[in-house]
Amino acid sequence: MTQWYVKDLSKLTNVSVQTLHHYDRIGLLKPSVRLPNGYRLYSENDLLKLQQIIALKFFGFELSQIKKILAAEVEVVDHFILQSELLEEKANKLLQASKTLKKAISDCGHSKSIPWKMIIKLIEDYRMSEQIKDSWVTKVLNQEELKDYAIFSQELKTRFTIKEKEAYEKAWAELVRELNANLDKDPASEVGINIGKRCMTWVNAVYSKKHVSLRQAIWEKGFMQGHGADEHGLSAKSVTWLDKAIHASYQAQIYSILNKVGKVPQEEVLKLWEELLVDMCGDEQTLKNELVSEIIQDDHTSQLAKNWLKQWLKK
C-alpha cells in the first residue's frame, strides 16, 4: 500500500503543507500513521478522504460542514441539495453584479466618464433586494418585483408609528379569526362580502396604491400558490375562501356603482367609479383599462353601463 509523507502528499494534491497540518489539528484529516520522530504518513484512504475534502471545498462547504459530512453525521444528499441552492443563489448575485457593471459601461459611451450616481443607485437597488429575508418571496417574484418588494419593506419600517403598527396587527388578527370562523359560509354571502371588503381595506392601507402590482403578485404567485400565507394566519382553505370573498366584494361594489348610471348625476358616478378603481388597481392605468374591458364583456353588465364604460375608456 502506497504511503506519502506530508510534503509528498502536498505536491501530489496541490494542498499546502500548512493546510494539511491544519486539517490534522482540527481532526478533519489525520494521517493514518505517525512515526516516532513525529513525521506524518498518509495512506491511500487518507488520499481519498483529502480528495473528498477538496471536492466539497470546491462546492463551497465550510470545514465544519465537511467534517460532519465525512463523519456521516448528516444526510449527504440533503446537504448537497441545500448547497446546490446556495451556489445557485450566489451565481445569480454574481450575474446581477455583472449586468450592473455592463449597464454602467454602456452608459459611459464614448465619453469614458463613469456615471457614479447611476452606479451607486444600481448598487443600492441590488443591496435592497439582497436584504429580503422571505425565502418564498425570492422564489416566486421576478427581479423587478423583488426590487419593489425591497422598497416596500423599507418603507414599512417608517410609515407607521409603533401604536399604528400594533393597531394594524390587532385588526388583522381579529379579521383572520372572523374569517376562519365563517369558512362554512358562502364567500359570496353578505358575511363573505363584508369580510372581503374589510380585508382589502386593510391590505390597501398597508400596501398603498403605489404597490398595487406587488400586492397582486404576492397574492397570486405567493398566497394562492401556498407560499407565505401561514405566516399571516391563513391556511390554504382560508386563502381560497378569502379570494372568492374579495372577488364577490368587488363585484358587488362594481355593479352597485354601474347601476347608478343614468339614475344619478354623472359626476357622482364618475367619482365613485374612480375611487373604486384606485382601490382595486392603484395608479396602474393598464390594470384599470384591463378591468374595465373585462366588465364590458360581462353579460351581467347592462348595455347602458357598457356604453358608459366605453366612453370612460376613451377619455
BELZI-V731987 format. One record per helix or strand of 2 or more residues. SS is the DSSP state (H for helix, E for strand). FROM is the first residue (numbers start at 1). LEN is the number of residues. Records with the same first field share a line. If there is no record, write none. Layout:
SS = FROM-LEN + FROM-LEN
This chain:
E = 4-2 + 33-2 + 40-3
H = 6-8 + 17-9 + 44-15 + 63-8 + 76-33 + 116-15 + 135-6 + 143-17 + 162-20 + 190-18 + 209-17 + 229-4 + 236-23 + 266-16 + 285-13 + 303-12
